[in-house]
């Protein structure tokens, strides 16, 4: 079975066989998180870093009146805030409406990795910067793009991120979210989500059936969304080899 963490971090550094063995060992002990369960609730004192290895999770905040804002979808290979264990308490929640499998990684293990494995450390830095770039892209979407292009942009992003970890088949992928989930991510009502999805389907830009998203023509959808994947940083720097300490 492919390891999504290794597949993702290969884009952040030139990993060696030893690095891969370390990362593989890191992900051996998993646990299942049930649907509609928090992995780390807001206000908790975090002791572990959580890694998604199967399914989807999300970062979110809930307002006093019960409204929820999803700030990120987390897919296999993603850390739920890599450096969260240095915080006194969580300022947001990490949960799953859909169920997922995660790895709990003690803070001491992350500290050991960063002290003794320079290529892995570089890859972890890269992953953190990608998270920041993704958040910036979401802010631009919510602030400046119409709802149909926001939706198309999100689908394009998930297509690329899931392809990196081997979870796309013929331009289709698992998509267990509900229209309420999508509304909470885009900042629009579920009624508006339904209208947008119907419009995109009518234009032949996407198909969503049986919890699976299919993109008939990825290039056309990306053009419609004005999607530029550079914020996902999948093209390594030319000087990465020397900086990572390899010859």
C-alpha positions in Angstrom: 0.0 0.0 0.0 1.4 3.4 -1.0 2.3 5.7 1.9 0.7 9.2 1.3 3.1 11.0 3.6 6.1 9.8 1.7 4.5 10.5 -1.6 3.7 14.0 -0.6 7.1 14.9 1.1 9.0 13.6 -2.0 7.9 17.0 -3.5 9.5 18.9 -0.6 13.0 17.2 -0.5 15.1 14.6 -2.2 14.4 11.8 0.3 16.8 8.9 0.7 15.8 5.3 1.3 16.7 5.8 5.0 14.4 8.8 5.1 11.6 6.8 3.6 12.1 4.0 6.1 11.9 6.5 9.0 8.7 8.0 7.6 7.2 4.6 6.9 7.9 3.5 10.5 6.3 6.8 11.7 3.0 5.9 10.1 2.6 2.3 11.2 0.3 2.8 14.1 -3.0 4.2 13.0 -6.4 4.8 14.6 -9.8 5.3 13.1 -11.8 8.5 13.9 -15.5 8.1 13.6 -17.8 10.5 11.6 -18.6 13.8 13.2 -15.8 13.5 15.7 -13.1 16.0 16.7 -9.5 15.0 16.4 -8.4 18.1 18.4 -11.2 20.4 19.7 -10.7 24.1 20.2 -9.3 24.8 23.7 -7.5 21.5 24.1 -3.9 21.4 25.2 -2.2 19.7 22.2 0.4 17.0 23.0 0.5 15.2 19.6 0.7 16.0 16.0 -1.9 14.3 13.9 -1.4 13.0 10.4 -4.2 12.0 8.1 -3.5 8.8 6.2 -7.0 7.9 4.9 -10.1 9.9 4.4 -10.7 13.6 5.0 -10.5 15.9 8.0 -10.8 19.7 8.2 -9.8 22.7 10.3 -12.8 24.8 11.4 -14.2 27.3 13.9 -17.7 27.5 15.3 -19.3 30.8 16.2 -21.5 31.3 19.3 -24.7 30.9 17.2 -23.5 27.5 15.8 -22.4 28.6 12.4 -19.2 26.9 11.2 -16.4 28.1 9.0 -14.2 25.4 7.5 -10.7 26.8 6.9 -9.0 23.8 5.2 -9.7 20.3 4.0 -7.0 17.8 5.1 -6.3 14.9 2.8 -4.1 11.8 3.2 -0.5 12.9 3.7 -1.5 16.1 5.5 -0.5 17.0 9.0 -3.1 18.6 11.2 -0.9 21.6 12.1 2.7 20.3 12.2 3.9 22.5 15.0 0.7 22.6 17.1 2.2 20.8 20.1 4.2 24.0 21.0 0.9 25.9 21.6 -0.7 26.3 25.0 -4.1 25.5 23.6 -5.9 24.9 20.3 -7.3 28.1 18.8 -9.5 26.1 16.3 -10.8 22.6 16.0 -9.7 19.8 13.8 -12.4 17.2 13.0 -14.0 15.0 10.5 -17.6 14.9 9.4 -16.8 11.9 7.1 -14.5 9.6 9.2 -10.8 9.2 8.7 -7.7 7.3 9.7 -4.9 9.2 11.5 -1.6 8.7 13.1 -0.9 10.3 16.5 2.7 11.5 16.6 4.2 12.7 19.9 6.0 16.0 20.0 9.2 14.3 21.0 9.2 12.3 17.7 8.8 15.5 15.6 11.7 17.1 17.6 13.9 14.0 17.0 13.1 14.1 13.2 14.0 17.8 12.9 17.2 17.3 14.9 18.5 14.2 13.1 17.0 14.1 9.6 17.8 17.2 7.6 16.0 16.2 4.4 12.9 15.3 6.3 13.1 18.6 8.1 13.3 20.4 4.8 10.3 18.5 3.6 8.3 19.4 6.8 9.2 23.1 6.3 7.9 22.8 2.8 4.7 21.2 3.9 4.1 24.0 6.4 4.7 26.6 3.6 2.3 24.8 1.4 -0.4 25.0 4.1 0.2 28.7 4.4 0.0 29.2 0.6 -3.2 27.2 0.5 -4.8 29.4 3.2 -3.9 32.5 1.2 -5.5 31.0 -1.9 -8.7 30.3 0.1 -8.8 33.9 1.3 -8.5 35.2 -2.2 -11.3 32.9 -3.3 -13.7 33.9 -0.6 -12.9 37.6 -1.0 -12.7 38.0 -4.7 -14.2 35.1 -6.7 -17.8 34.4 -7.5 -19.3 31.3 -5.9 -19.1 29.2 -9.0 -15.5 29.9 -9.5 -14.8 29.3 -5.8 -16.3 25.9 -6.1 -14.4 25.1 -9.3 -11.2 26.3 -7.7 -11.7 24.0 -4.7 -12.4 21.0 -6.9 -9.3 21.7 -8.9 -7.2 22.0 -5.7 -8.4 18.7 -4.4 -7.8 17.1 -7.7 -4.2 18.1 -7.7 -3.6 17.4 -4.0 -5.2 13.9 -4.2 -3.3 13.1 -7.4 0.0 13.8 -5.6 -0.8 11.0 -3.1 -2.2 8.6 -5.7 -5.9 9.0 -4.9 -7.2 10.1 -8.3 -8.4 7.7 -11.0 -9.2 9.0 -14.4 -9.8 12.5 -13.2 -12.2 11.4 -10.4 -11.8 11.1 -6.7 -13.6 10.3 -3.5 -15.7 13.3 -2.4 -17.7 12.5 0.8 -18.6 16.1 1.7 -22.2 17.3 1.9 -23.6 20.5 0.5 -23.6 21.9 4.0 -19.9 21.1 4.3 -19.2 22.9 1.1 -21.2 25.9 2.2 -19.2 26.1 5.4 -16.0 26.0 3.4 -17.1 28.6 0.8 -19.1 30.9 3.1 -22.3 30.4 1.2 -25.7 28.7 2.0 -26.3 25.1 1.2 -29.1 26.3 -1.2 -26.5 28.4 -3.0 -24.2 25.4 -3.1 -26.8 23.3 -4.8 -27.5 26.1 -7.4 -23.8 26.4 -8.1 -23.3 22.6 -8.5 -26.2 22.4 -10.8 -24.8 25.2 -13.0 -21.3 23.6 -13.1 -22.8 20.3 -14.0 -25.0 21.9 -16.7 -21.8 23.4 -18.2 -20.2 20.0 -18.3 -17.5 21.1 -15.9 -18.0 18.5 -13.2 -20.1 15.5 -12.2 -20.8 14.5 -8.5 -22.5 11.2 -7.9 -22.3 8.6 -5.1 -19.8 10.6 -3.1 -17.4 10.7 -6.0 -16.3 13.8 -8.0 -15.5 13.5 -11.7 -14.0 16.2 -13.9 -14.7 15.5 -17.6 -12.1 18.0 -18.8 -9.6 19.2 -16.1 -8.0 21.8 -18.3 -11.4 23.4 -19.0 -12.3 23.4 -15.3 -9.0 25.0 -14.4 -9.4 27.7 -17.0 -12.9 28.5 -15.7 -11.6 28.6 -12.1 -8.5 30.6 -13.0 -6.7 27.9 -11.1 -2.9 28.2 -10.9 -1.4 25.4 -8.8 1.8 27.3 -8.0 0.7 27.9 -4.4 0.9 24.1 -3.9 4.7 24.3 -4.7 5.0 21.0 -6.6 8.1 22.1 -8.6 11.2 21.8 -6.5 13.9 24.5 -6.6 16.9 23.7 -8.8 19.3 24.1 -5.8 17.3 21.7 -3.6 19.9 18.9 -3.9 22.7 21.0 -2.4 20.5 22.6 0.3 19.3 19.2 1.5 22.8 18.1 2.1 23.0 15.5 -0.6 25.7 15.2 -3.3 
